[in-house]
Amino acid sequence: MNKKAAWTDKNLKAAMLAVEKGKGKRESARNFGIPYSTLKDRLKTKNTSSARYGRFSTFTLAQENELANHCIYLAKMFYGLSPIDLRKAAYEFAVSNNIKNKFNEEKKMAGKDWLQAFLKRHPELSIRKPEATSIARISGFNKDAVQLFFSNLNEVYQKYSFQPDRIYNVDETGISTVPQVTKILGLKGIKQLGKVVSWERGRNITVVCAISASGNYVPPMFIYPRERMSDLLKKDGPIGAVYECSKKGWINEELFIVWLKHFVKITCATPDNPILLLLDNHSSHCTLASFEYCRENGIVMLSFPPHTSHKLQPLDLTVFGSLKKSYSNQCDLFLRNNNHEKITPYDVAGIFKLAFVRIATVEKAQNGFKVSGVVPFNPLIFTDEDFSPASIMEPDDEMTQVDAQLDMHTTILDVANNNSYQPQNVNKQPISTNRVTIQQISPLHVKQNKTSKRAGKKGASKILTRTPEKSELQRKENNKLKKIIKANTKIIKKEKTAKKTAVKKKLYLKDSSTSGDEAIQDLCDDNSEGEIDEFENELCILCNEFGKTEMWFRCGVCKKWAHKECTGHDDYKTYICDFCK
């Protein structure tokens, strides 16, 4: 057993008290079992702390607590310090306060060994990879906007008395033929470690998902980036799923109506048995057509405040994260089981189904509504500390629109006098003028309130199916029609002034006999004879449909034709169909 530093702080205090009363230092050291040199040093420094092994740390306990609390504070404000930032700040903190240190004078930072020891002494801190959060999300999640959302939610609860099985959340997410790679095991010291993927750049496909507060899942809707739908895209997909396509693979006003019809069919929503649908305020959701359809079928739509889905939307909180991880794992499994076979859009539905059934649990859906404060209804789930980043980032004058709407609602949350976050356990003793604090070395700059030169409207949570919203949607619809008419008028004027020319079709031909970068291009009139006549009866191998006036690509292997939009390729020279790859 090691007898070194076996004395306690109580013995030390008793020995120091005995010396103060007139006893000798050596006698007091012998009587209380404390080394004479230790007692002598402690009397000089007035340090009564217990014994410790090793060298003394550069900073005192109070100074290290100040550093630790500052790290926590900046992390909560979304401006966390990196390990190098902390090492530089520690060096400046020591130099500015004339603290003896053995830090690197050349690099002007503390060493890695100091950082490791600092983290061991403060286990509440750890080095973590943060989630990228935009400034719009930081400023959007403010107390007034969230209070308005819960006021609207309370209003529809009081009016309709919704049960958990009649409360749904819908949102879109994107999946790709090249998902994010997962970590693998490899040899240490290798700078580059690769992992097989299907393509250099994947094709994104939108999936519309919906869950209820009771744990039900609505079969998803897939939106592919193409002009025409093919039954091959439905291969091995989820039971009851809907498959659509758009030019860019994004949801639009028409496709949202298609999804609403699918949603009504699954949930049996009626005016006598209404449903609450929580969703974001995307432009495709806020249309006159969706308003009228929801009113006819008993759907009450309530939108989240802009840029708050990461805190308020159940799907984002508990479902989408695990869904994408599961989808990535299933893609890895597909590539391992099918060597040298690429993942195409025709495989996505089947892979997604395997991932979806693994994560679609009742508990996951219920927890999403619970942690957001929707079900059970908990408007106090977020504290002033959660809103403190927005109070620093967002000027007060930009919140006038939300404030005006809040006057129309009953206040649910108690308004606090001060929303700013104050770090805990910070030394609150008066700071002398010659001492430099860590806040001065590594400050968080507060945005000053300035009058905005451009007065733009800021969105807020709304009950989209409320009667007053119809006039606003009608106005937007009229403005949209005016823009379309204006654009069509310009096109008609250009067509009148332009010379009339025969409609020609350009065929891009990829032939094995082509040399170099030359391509065979046949330009023929629609009513001419020749290759076009043979081509008129050709079907697209992808969508199995005709289309004379569109751009076509020919596969360089099987020599069959496909629409350019169906292929998703931009260069006809290198096009090979999915069946020949």
C-alpha positions in Angstrom: 0.0 0.0 0.0 1.3 3.4 -0.9 1.8 5.6 2.2 2.5 8.7 0.2 0.1 11.5 0.8 -1.9 9.4 3.3 -2.9 12.4 5.4 -6.3 14.1 5.2 -7.4 17.7 4.9 -8.7 17.6 8.5 -5.2 16.7 9.8 -3.7 19.5 7.7 -6.1 22.1 9.1 -5.5 20.9 12.6 -1.7 21.1 12.1 -2.0 24.6 10.6 -4.2 25.7 13.6 -1.6 24.3 16.0 1.2 26.4 14.4 -1.0 29.5 14.6 -1.4 28.9 18.3 2.3 28.8 18.9 3.5 25.2 18.4 6.5 24.5 16.3 6.2 23.4 12.7 8.2 20.2 13.0 6.3 19.2 16.2 2.9 19.9 14.6 4.0 17.9 11.5 5.0 14.9 13.6 1.8 15.0 15.7 -0.6 15.1 12.8 1.4 12.9 10.4 2.1 15.5 7.8 5.4 16.0 6.0 7.3 19.0 7.2 7.8 20.4 3.7 4.2 20.0 2.9 3.1 21.8 6.0 5.6 24.6 5.4 4.3 25.1 1.8 0.7 25.0 2.8 1.2 27.6 5.5 2.7 29.9 2.8 -0.1 29.4 0.3 -2.9 29.0 2.8 -4.1 26.0 0.8 -6.1 23.5 2.9 -7.2 21.1 0.1 -6.5 17.4 0.4 -3.4 15.7 -1.0 -3.2 14.7 -4.6 -0.7 12.8 -6.8 1.2 14.3 -9.7 2.0 17.9 -10.6 -0.5 20.7 -9.9 -2.8 21.8 -12.7 -2.2 25.1 -14.5 -5.5 26.6 -13.4 -7.3 26.5 -10.1 -10.5 24.7 -9.6 -12.5 27.9 -9.9 -10.7 28.9 -13.1 -11.3 25.5 -14.7 -15.0 25.6 -13.7 -15.1 29.0 -15.5 -13.6 27.4 -18.6 -16.0 24.4 -18.5 -19.1 26.5 -18.0 -18.1 28.8 -20.8 -17.8 25.8 -23.1 -21.3 24.6 -22.1 -22.7 28.1 -22.7 -21.2 28.5 -26.2 -22.4 25.0 -27.1 -26.0 25.9 -26.1 -25.7 29.1 -28.2 -24.7 26.9 -31.2 -21.2 28.5 -31.3 -19.3 25.7 -29.5 -15.5 25.6 -29.2 -13.5 23.1 -31.1 -10.6 21.4 -29.2 -8.1 23.7 -30.9 -10.2 26.8 -30.0 -10.3 25.7 -26.4 -6.5 25.1 -26.3 -5.9 28.6 -27.8 -8.3 30.2 -25.3 -6.7 28.4 -22.4 -3.3 29.8 -23.4 -4.6 33.3 -23.8 -6.4 33.0 -20.5 -3.2 31.9 -18.7 -1.0 34.6 -20.3 -3.5 37.4 -19.8 -3.8 36.6 -16.1 -0.1 36.0 -15.5 -0.6 32.3 -14.6 2.5 30.2 -14.7 2.1 27.6 -17.4 4.1 25.2 -19.6 2.1 25.8 -22.7 3.6 26.0 -26.2 4.8 29.5 -26.7 5.5 29.0 -30.4 2.0 27.7 -31.3 0.4 29.8 -28.6 -1.9 27.1 -27.4 -2.2 24.5 -24.6 -1.1 21.0 -25.3 -3.1 17.9 -26.1 -2.2 16.4 -22.8 -3.7 19.4 -21.0 -6.9 19.0 -23.0 -7.1 15.3 -22.1 -6.6 15.9 -18.4 -9.1 18.8 -18.5 -11.8 16.5 -20.0 -11.0 13.8 -17.4 -11.5 16.4 -14.6 -14.8 17.5 -16.2 -16.7 14.4 -17.3 -19.7 16.5 -18.1 -17.8 17.6 -21.2 -17.1 15.5 -24.3 -16.0 16.1 -27.9 -19.0 15.5 -30.1 -19.9 16.0 -33.7 -22.6 18.7 -33.9 -25.6 18.8 -36.2 -25.5 21.5 -38.7 -28.1 24.1 -37.8 -28.9 27.1 -40.0 -29.2 30.6 -38.6 -32.8 30.6 -39.8 -33.6 27.6 -37.5 -31.8 29.2 -34.6 -33.7 32.5 -34.9 -37.0 30.8 -36.0 -37.3 28.7 -32.8 -38.2 31.6 -30.5 -40.7 31.8 -27.7 -43.3 33.9 -29.4 -43.5 31.7 -32.5 -43.7 28.5 -30.4 -46.3 30.1 -28.0 -48.5 30.9 -31.0 -48.3 27.3 -32.3 -49.4 25.9 -28.9 -52.2 28.5 -28.8 -53.5 27.3 -32.2 -53.1 23.7 -31.1 -55.1 24.4 -27.9 -57.8 26.1 -30.0 -58.4 23.1 -32.2 -58.2 20.7 -29.2 -60.9 22.7 -27.5 -63.1 22.8 -30.6 -62.8 19.2 -31.9 -61.6 17.2 -28.9 -59.2 15.1 -31.0 -58.1 11.7 -29.8 -54.5 10.5 -30.4 -55.6 8.2 -33.2 -57.0 11.2 -35.1 -53.9 13.4 -34.8 -51.4 13.0 -37.6 -48.1 14.5 -38.8 -47.0 14.5 -42.4 -43.7 15.5 -43.9 -41.4 14.8 -46.9 -37.9 13.4 -46.8 -35.4 12.5 -49.5 -33.7 9.2 -50.1 -31.0 8.6 -52.7 -29.5 5.8 -54.8 -26.2 6.8 -53.1 -27.0 7.1 -49.4 -24.6 8.4 -46.7 -21.9 5.8 -46.0 -21.6 4.2 -42.6 -18.5 3.6 -40.6 -16.4 0.5 -41.2 -13.5 -1.3 -39.7 -10.1 -0.9 -41.4 -6.4 -0.8 -40.8 -5.0 2.0 -38.6 -2.8 4.6 -40.3 -4.4 4.4 -43.8 -5.2 7.9 -45.0 -7.8 6.9 -47.6 -10.3 4.1 -46.9 -12.9 3.5 -49.6 -16.3 2.0 -49.6 -18.3 0.9 -52.7 -21.3 3.0 -53.8 -23.5 2.7 -56.9 -22.8 6.0 -58.5 -20.7 9.1 -58.3 -23.8 11.1 -57.6 -27.1 9.6 -56.7 -30.6 10.4 -57.8 -32.9 11.8 -55.1 -36.4 10.5 -54.6 -39.0 12.1 -52.3 -40.9 10.0 -49.8 -44.0 11.4 -48.1 -44.6 9.8 -44.7 -47.3 10.3 -42.1 -47.7 9.0 -38.5 -50.4 9.3 -35.8 -50.0 10.0 -32.1 -51.4 6.5 -31.4 -48.5 4.9 -33.4 -50.2 4.3 -36.8 -48.2 4.7 -40.0 -49.7 5.7 -43.3 -48.3 3.9 -46.3 -45.8 6.3 -47.9 -45.9 8.0 -51.3 -42.8 7.9 -53.6 -42.1 10.8 -56.0 -39.6 10.0 -58.7 -37.7 12.6 -60.8 -39.1 11.6 -64.2 -41.8 12.5 -66.7 -43.7 9.2 -66.8 -44.5 6.5 -64.3 -43.4 2.9 -64.8 -44.7 -0.2 -62.9 -41.1 -1.4 -62.5 -40.6 1.4 -60.0 -43.2 -0.3 -57.7 -41.2 -3.5 -57.4 -41.2 -5.0 -53.9 -42.5 -1.7 -52.5 -44.4 -1.2 -49.2 -48.0 -2.5 -49.2 -50.5 0.3 -50.0 -47.8 2.8 -51.1 -48.5 5.4 -53.8 -46.1 6.1 -56.6 -46.0 9.3 -58.6 -43.4 11.3 -60.5 -42.5 15.0 -61.1 -39.9 16.7 -63.2 -37.4 17.2 -60.3 -38.8 14.6 -57.9 -40.2 17.1 -55.5 -43.7 17.4 -54.2 -46.0 20.1 -55.8 -49.6 21.3 -55.4 -51.1 18.6 -57.6 -49.1 15.8 -55.9 -50.1 17.0 -52.5 -53.8 16.7 -53.5 -53.0 13.1 -54.7 -51.5 12.4 -51.3 -54.5 13.9 -49.5 -56.8 11.6 -51.4 -54.6 8.6 -50.4 -54.6 9.9 -46.8 -58.4 10.2 -46.6 -58.7 6.6 -48.0 -56.4 5.2 -45.3 -57.8 7.2 -42.3 -61.5 7.4 -43.3 -61.6 11.1 -42.5 -65.0 12.7 -42.7 -66.6 16.0 -41.5 -68.3 14.0 -38.8 -65.1 12.3 -37.8 -62.4 14.9 -38.5 -58.6 14.5 -38.3 -55.9 17.0 -37.2 -53.0 17.1 -39.7 -49.8 18.8 -38.5 -47.5 19.9 -41.3 -45.0 22.6 -42.3 -46.0 25.7 -44.3 -44.5 24.6 -47.6 -46.0 26.3 -50.6 -47.5 23.1 -51.9 -49.5 22.7 -48.7 -50.9 26.2 -48.6 -53.2 26.3 -51.7 -56.8 26.9 -52.4 -57.3 23.4 -53.8 -56.0 21.7 -50.7 -58.0 24.1 -48.5 -61.2 23.2 -50.2 -60.5 19.4 -50.3 -59.6 19.4 -46.6 -62.8 21.3 -45.7 -64.9 18.8 -47.7 -63.3 15.8 -46.1 -63.0 16.9 -42.5 -59.2 17.5 -42.3 -58.0 20.3 -40.0 -54.6 21.4 -41.1 -52.3 23.2 -38.6 -48.9 24.4 -39.7 -45.7 24.6 -37.7 -43.8 27.9 -37.4 -41.1 28.3 -40.1 -37.8 26.6 -39.4 -38.9 24.8 -36.2 -39.5 21.3 -37.5 -36.2 20.1 -35.8 -37.9 20.8 -32.4 -41.7 20.5 -33.0 -42.2 18.0 -35.8 -42.6 14.4 -34.5 -41.3 12.8 -37.8 -38.1 14.8 -37.6 -37.6 14.1 -33.9 -37.9 10.3 -33.8 -38.5 8.7 -37.2 -36.6 10.2 -40.1 -33.1 9.9 -38.5 -33.5 6.2 -37.7 -35.2 5.6 -41.1 -32.3 7.0 -43.1 -29.7 5.0 -41.0 -31.7 1.9 -41.6 -32.0 2.7 -45.3 -28.2 3.2 -45.6 -27.7 -0.2 -43.9 -30.0 -1.9 -46.3 -28.2 -0.3 -49.3 -24.9 -1.7 -47.9 -26.5 -5.1 -47.6 -27.8 -4.9 -51.1 -24.4 -4.1 -52.5 -22.7 -6.8 -50.6 -25.2 -9.5 -51.7 -25.2 -8.3 -55.3 -21.6 -7.8 -56.4 -21.0 -5.2 -59.1 -24.7 -4.5 -59.3 -25.7 -0.8 -59.0 -28.7 0.5 -57.1 -31.2 2.1 -59.5 -34.5 3.8 -58.9 -36.2 0.5 -59.7 -34.6 -1.0 -56.5 -35.3 1.9 -54.2 -38.9 0.9 -53.2 -37.8 -2.6 -52.2 -34.9 -1.4 -50.2 -37.0 1.3 -48.5 -39.6 -1.3 -47.5 -37.0 -3.4 -45.7 -35.7 -0.3 -43.8 -39.2 1.0 -43.1 -40.6 -2.1 -41.5 -37.6 -2.3 -39.2 -38.0 1.2 -37.7 -41.8 1.7 -37.9 -42.7 0.9 -34.3 -45.5 2.2 -32.2 -43.2 3.6 -29.5 -41.2 5.6 -32.0 -44.2 7.4 -33.3 -45.7 8.0 -29.9 -42.4 9.4 -28.5 -42.2 11.9 -31.4 -45.5 13.5 -30.4 -44.5 13.3 -26.7 -41.1 15.1 -26.9 -42.6 17.8 -29.1 -45.3 18.5 -26.5 -48.2 17.8 -28.9 -49.6 14.6 -27.3 -50.0 14.7 -24.4 -50.5 18.5 -24.6 -47.6 20.2 -22.9 -47.0 23.8 -23.9 -44.3 24.2 -21.1 -42.1 21.5 -22.5 -39.6 24.1 -23.8 -37.8 26.3 -21.2 -36.3 29.8 -21.5 -33.0 28.1 -21.9 -34.2 26.5 -25.2 -35.2 29.9 -26.5 -32.1 31.8 -25.5 -30.2 31.4 -28.8 -33.0 33.0 -30.6 -33.2 35.9 -28.2 -29.6 36.7 -28.9 -29.8 36.1 -32.7 -33.1 37.7 -33.5 -33.8 41.4 -33.3 -37.0 42.4 -31.6 -38.4 44.4 -34.6 -38.6 41.3 -36.8 -41.1 39.7 -34.4 -43.8 42.2 -34.9 -46.0 40.0 -37.0 -46.0 37.1 -34.6 -46.6 39.5 -31.7 -49.6 40.9 -33.5 -51.1 37.4 -33.9 -50.4 36.5 -30.3 -52.7 39.4 -29.2 -55.6 37.4 -30.7 -54.9 34.3 -28.7 -55.1 33.4 -25.0 -51.7 33.3 -23.5 -50.7 29.8 -22.5 -47.0 30.2 -21.5 -45.9 32.5 -18.7 -43.8 35.3 -20.2 -40.4 35.5 -18.5 -38.7 38.7 -17.8 -35.3 37.5 -19.0 -34.8 34.8 -21.7 -31.0 34.9 -21.7 -29.1 31.8 -20.5 -26.9 32.2 -17.5 -24.2 29.6 -17.0 -24.4 27.8 -13.7 -21.6 27.3 -11.1 -19.7 30.4 -12.4 -17.7 32.3 -9.8 -19.9 35.3 -9.0 -17.3 37.2 -7.0 -16.6 40.7 -8.1 -14.0 40.7 -10.8 -11.0 43.0 -10.4 -10.0 45.4 -13.2 -6.7 43.6 -13.7 -8.2 40.2 -14.3 -9.2 39.0 -17.8 -12.2 36.6 -17.9 -12.6 33.8 -20.4 -15.7 35.6 -21.7 -13.4 38.5 -22.8 -11.0 36.2 -24.5 -13.7 34.1 -26.2 -16.8 36.3 -26.4 -20.2 35.6 -27.9 -21.1 38.7 -30.0 -24.7 39.7 -29.5 -26.6 40.9 -32.5 -27.7 44.5 -32.1 -31.3 45.4 -32.9 -31.4 47.3 -36.2 -34.3 48.6 -38.2 -34.7 46.4 -41.2 -34.5 48.3 -44.5 -36.5 45.7 -46.3 -39.8 44.9 -44.4 -40.4 41.3 -45.4 -43.3 39.2 -44.1 -42.3 36.5 -41.6 -44.4 33.3 -41.5 -46.0 31.9 -38.4 -48.1 29.0 -37.3 -51.6 29.0 -38.8 -54.8 26.9 -38.9 -54.7 26.5 -42.6 -58.3 25.3 -42.9 -59.8 28.2 -40.9 -62.3 30.3 -42.9 -60.3 33.6 -42.8 -57.4 31.9 -44.6 -59.5 31.3 -47.7 -59.4 34.9 -48.8 -55.6 35.0 -48.6 -55.3 31.7 -50.5 -57.7 33.1 -53.1 -55.5 36.2 -53.5 -52.4 34.0 -54.0 -54.3 32.0 -56.6 -55.3 35.1 -58.5 -51.8 36.4 -58.5 -50.5 33.1 -59.8 -53.0 33.1 -62.6 -52.0 36.6 -63.6 -48.4 35.6 -63.8 -49.3 32.6 -66.0 -51.4 34.8 -68.3 -48.7 37.3 -68.6 -46.1 34.7 -69.4 -48.3 33.1 -72.0 -49.0 36.5 -73.6 -45.2 37.0 -74.1 -44.9 33.6 -75.6 -47.7 34.3 -78.1 -46.2 37.6 -79.1 -42.8 35.9 -79.8 -44.5 33.2 -81.8 -46.3 35.8 -84.0 -43.1 37.7 -84.7 -41.0 34.6 -85.4 -40.9 32.9 -88.8 -42.9 29.8 -89.2 -40.7 26.8 -89.5 -41.4 23.1 -89.8 -41.4 21.2 -86.6 -38.3 19.1 -86.5 -37.3 16.3 -84.2 -33.7 15.8 -83.2 -32.6 12.2 -82.7 -29.5 11.4 -80.8 -28.0 8.2 -81.9 -25.3 6.3 -80.1 -23.9 3.7 -82.4 -20.9 1.4 -82.0 -19.6 2.3 -85.4 -19.2 6.0 -84.4 -15.6 7.1 -84.3 -14.3 9.6 -81.7 -16.8 12.1 -80.4 -18.9 12.2 -83.6 -22.6 11.5 -83.3 -25.2 10.6 -86.0 -27.9 13.3 -85.9 -30.9 12.9 -88.2 -33.0 16.0 -88.6 -36.3 15.1 -90.3 -39.7 16.7 -90.7 -42.6 14.9 -88.9 -44.3 14.0 -92.1 -41.1 12.8 -93.9 -40.3 9.3 -94.7 -37.3 7.4 -93.7 -36.0 6.5 -90.2 -38.8 8.4 -88.5 -41.4 6.2 -90.0 -39.7 3.2 -88.5 -39.2 5.1 -85.2 -42.9 6.1 -84.8 -44.0 2.8 -83.5 -41.0 2.5 -81.0 -41.9 2.4 -77.3 -39.7 3.8 -74.5 -38.1 0.9 -72.8 -38.5 2.6 -69.4 -42.0 4.0 -69.4 -43.4 1.8 -72.3 -45.1 4.8 -74.0 -44.8 6.7 -77.2 -43.8 10.4 -77.7 -42.8 11.6 -81.1 -41.9 15.2 -80.3 -39.6 14.4 -77.4 -35.8 13.9 -77.2 -34.8 10.3 -77.4 -31.6 8.4 -76.4 -30.5 5.1 -77.9 -28.8 2.5 -75.7 -25.2 1.8 -76.8 -25.6 -1.9 -76.1 -29.1 -3.1 -76.9 -29.8 -0.3 -79.4 -33.3 0.3 -77.9 -34.8 3.8 -77.4 -35.8 5.7 -74.3 -37.1 9.2 -73.6 -34.3 11.6 -72.4 -36.4 12.6 -69.4 -36.9 8.9 -68.4 -33.2 8.1 -68.6 -32.1 11.0 -66.4 -28.9 11.3 -68.5 -27.6 14.5 -70.1 -25.1 13.0 -72.5 -26.4 10.7 -75.2 -22.8 9.5 -76.1 -22.4 7.5 -72.9 -26.0 6.4 -72.3 -26.5 2.7 -71.5 -29.9 1.6 -70.3 -30.5 0.1 -66.8 -31.2 -3.3 -68.2 -27.8 -3.5 -69.9 -25.7 -2.2 -67.0 
